[in-house]
Amino acid sequence: MAESNSGTGKRMKVLIVLLLVLAASTALMLFLKSHDFESEKDKSIEILNFDTDDVSSFTYTLQGKSYNIYRDGNDWKSRDDSKLKLEYKTVNEMLSSCSDLSAKAKVSDDISKASEYGLDEANFSVTIEYKNGSVNTFKVGEENPMTATTYVSIEPEGGIYTMEFTPEAEFKIPSDLQSSDK
């Protein structure tokens, strides 16, 4: 009989522990549900947003060389090689890769600190001129291996930000943008 009471006591302790765990889990779930936590997307900071139809020209630096593309009516052309016929859709896709950029965090408002983040001699930059005369320059600096982000800046706003994605991989040299119907 003592053995039976001992087994019942152990079962009762296990049941109490399980009830406590269930109560704690329920309380935690209710706490998390009652707080409106922002998703990572909600925390992002929009740094550049434009419609490609509003762009009159853009200059980008890729692998140390600068390229200038401009709109001529319904066509994109290269200022570097006027005979080169560029594929409209391909140029638009390339430009679209930076048409809606959001940063993960703002690091600094002080653009004079650009050299600390590799932005004084940027790995990649694109300067976009719009039909209304305004201009934006987006620069990509050093990567931060600790956070798996890259430092970027946007001018004339002047802030320094971190991003997980940068559009530089989407940009190609003009001869790779050539239309098949030369």
Backbone torsions as a table, in degrees:
resi	resn	phi	psi	omega
1	MET	NA	-37.7	178.3
2	ALA	-64.2	-35.7	178.1
3	GLU	-64.9	-37.7	179.5
4	SER	-67.4	-40.5	177.7
5	ASN	-66.0	-37.0	179.0
6	SER	-64.4	-42.2	178.7
7	GLY	-66.8	-39.1	178.7
8	THR	-66.8	-39.0	178.8
9	GLY	-64.0	-41.5	178.3
10	LYS	-65.3	-41.4	179.0
11	ARG	-64.8	-37.8	179.6
12	MET	-65.7	-40.4	178.2
13	LYS	-64.8	-42.7	178.8
14	VAL	-63.1	-41.7	179.0
15	LEU	-63.0	-42.3	178.9
16	ILE	-63.6	-44.3	178.6
17	VAL	-61.5	-43.7	178.9
18	LEU	-63.2	-40.1	177.3
19	LEU	-64.7	-39.9	177.4
20	LEU	-64.0	-43.0	177.9
21	VAL	-62.7	-43.1	178.7
22	LEU	-62.9	-43.9	179.2
23	ALA	-63.3	-43.0	179.6
24	ALA	-65.6	-41.9	179.3
25	SER	-64.0	-41.7	178.8
26	THR	-64.4	-43.2	179.0
27	ALA	-62.7	-43.3	178.7
28	LEU	-63.0	-43.2	179.8
29	MET	-62.8	-43.7	178.7
30	LEU	-64.9	-38.5	177.4
31	PHE	-62.4	-48.6	-179.1
32	LEU	-64.6	-37.9	-179.6
33	LYS	-69.3	-33.5	-177.8
34	SER	-76.2	-19.1	178.5
35	HIS	-97.1	132.2	-178.3
36	ASP	-88.6	87.7	179.8
37	PHE	-79.4	134.0	178.9
38	GLU	-76.1	143.0	173.5
39	SER	-75.6	164.6	179.0
40	GLU	-58.9	-36.4	179.4
41	LYS	-62.9	-39.1	180.0
42	ASP	-66.7	-26.0	-178.1
43	LYS	-82.9	-11.3	-176.6
44	SER	-69.0	155.1	-177.9
45	ILE	-113.8	118.0	178.6
46	GLU	-70.0	125.2	-179.9
47	ILE	-115.7	-21.0	179.5
48	LEU	-153.5	127.3	179.3
49	ASN	-149.6	120.6	179.5
50	PHE	-153.2	163.4	175.4
51	ASP	-97.9	129.9	-177.9
52	THR	-59.7	-25.5	178.0
53	ASP	-67.6	-19.1	-179.9
54	ASP	-87.9	-3.3	-176.7
55	VAL	-88.4	131.3	176.5
56	SER	-97.3	-32.7	176.8
57	SER	-163.6	164.6	174.6
58	PHE	-153.0	146.2	178.5
59	THR	-121.3	132.8	179.0
60	TYR	-134.2	149.6	178.4
61	THR	-108.9	124.5	-177.1
62	LEU	-135.9	124.5	-179.8
63	GLN	52.2	42.0	175.3
64	GLY	80.2	-0.3	-179.6
65	LYS	-118.8	141.9	-178.7
66	SER	-97.1	140.9	178.1
67	TYR	-130.6	142.5	-178.3
68	ASN	-124.6	121.9	179.9
69	ILE	-116.5	136.3	179.1
70	TYR	-134.7	157.7	180.0
71	ARG	-90.2	130.2	176.0
72	ASP	-124.8	93.7	-174.9
73	GLY	66.5	-118.3	178.9
74	ASN	-99.4	13.0	-177.9
75	ASP	-118.6	154.1	169.4
76	TRP	-102.2	137.4	179.5
77	LYS	-132.9	158.3	178.7
78	SER	-99.7	128.0	175.8
79	ARG	-70.7	-21.1	-177.7
80	ASP	-80.1	-26.4	-180.0
81	ASP	-149.0	91.5	-174.5
82	SER	-64.8	-19.1	-179.8
83	LYS	-82.6	-14.1	-177.8
84	LEU	-75.5	120.9	177.1
85	LYS	-94.1	116.6	-176.2
86	LEU	-92.0	143.9	177.9
87	GLU	-73.9	113.9	-175.4
88	TYR	-54.3	-50.2	-176.6
89	LYS	-62.1	-42.4	-178.9
90	THR	-66.1	-41.8	177.6
91	VAL	-64.4	-43.8	178.8
92	ASN	-61.9	-40.7	177.9
93	GLU	-63.0	-41.6	178.7
94	MET	-62.4	-48.1	-179.9
95	LEU	-65.3	-36.8	179.0
96	SER	-62.0	-25.7	-178.4
97	SER	-62.9	-18.6	177.1
98	CYS	-119.1	14.9	-176.5
99	SER	-81.3	-13.3	-179.6
100	ASP	-145.7	81.4	-175.6
101	LEU	-106.3	135.6	176.2
102	SER	-125.9	140.8	179.5
103	ALA	-97.9	157.5	177.4
104	LYS	-80.0	-40.8	-177.9
105	ALA	-155.8	154.9	174.3
106	LYS	-96.0	126.1	-177.3
107	VAL	-92.8	-39.9	-175.9
108	SER	-158.2	149.3	172.0
109	ASP	-91.6	-12.5	-171.7
110	ASP	-94.1	99.2	-178.8
111	ILE	-66.9	-16.3	177.7
112	SER	-67.4	-12.9	177.5
113	LYS	-91.2	12.3	-175.4
114	ALA	-54.6	-37.2	-177.5
115	SER	-64.7	-27.7	178.8
116	GLU	-66.5	-19.2	-175.9
117	TYR	-116.9	12.0	178.9
118	GLY	73.7	21.1	-176.9
119	LEU	-95.2	-11.8	178.0
120	ASP	-71.6	-34.6	173.2
121	GLU	-123.4	72.1	-172.1
122	ALA	-58.9	145.3	175.0
123	ASN	-67.3	-30.8	-178.4
124	PHE	-153.4	142.8	173.1
125	SER	-148.9	152.8	174.6
126	VAL	-140.4	128.8	176.4
127	THR	-110.2	122.6	-174.9
128	ILE	-111.1	125.1	176.1
129	GLU	-106.7	131.3	-177.2
130	TYR	-100.9	160.5	-179.9
131	LYS	-59.2	-27.1	-179.5
132	ASN	-83.8	2.3	177.2
133	GLY	94.7	-11.5	179.3
134	SER	-76.2	160.3	-175.2
135	VAL	-138.4	140.0	171.2
136	ASN	-127.1	142.1	172.9
137	THR	-123.4	126.3	179.3
138	PHE	-111.7	126.4	-178.8
139	LYS	-123.3	144.5	177.7
140	VAL	-113.9	125.8	-178.9
141	GLY	-106.6	-139.0	-176.2
142	GLU	-76.5	157.1	174.6
143	GLU	-91.7	143.0	174.1
144	ASN	-101.9	103.1	-176.1
145	PRO	-66.0	-22.7	-179.9
146	MET	-69.3	-34.9	-177.1
147	THR	-110.2	-1.4	-177.6
148	ALA	55.5	39.3	177.3
149	THR	-126.3	168.2	179.0
150	THR	-122.0	142.7	177.6
151	TYR	-81.5	134.3	179.6
152	VAL	-136.6	158.6	173.7
153	SER	-135.1	157.3	177.3
154	ILE	-133.4	130.2	179.6
155	GLU	-120.5	146.4	17.6
156	PRO	-87.0	-3.7	-177.0
157	GLU	-55.4	-44.1	171.4
158	GLY	94.7	-1.7	-179.1
159	GLY	-78.0	157.9	173.9
160	ILE	-114.5	130.1	-172.9
161	TYR	-130.5	172.0	169.6
162	THR	-117.7	143.4	178.6
163	MET	-135.9	151.1	174.7
164	GLU	-87.6	-26.9	-178.2
165	PHE	-124.7	137.0	170.6
166	THR	-127.2	145.5	-172.4
167	PRO	-78.6	0.7	-173.0
168	GLU	-56.8	-30.9	179.8
169	ALA	-66.9	-20.7	-178.9
170	GLU	-82.2	-17.5	-176.8
171	PHE	-85.5	141.5	-177.0
172	LYS	-129.0	161.4	175.0
173	ILE	-72.0	149.3	-175.2
174	PRO	-52.4	-36.4	-179.4
175	SER	-64.4	-23.5	175.9
176	ASP	-82.7	-4.3	179.3
177	LEU	-103.5	7.5	-173.6
178	GLN	-65.5	138.6	177.3
179	SER	-71.7	145.6	179.5
180	SER	-73.4	-19.7	177.9
181	ASP	-100.1	59.9	-177.7
182	LYS	-46.6	NA	NA
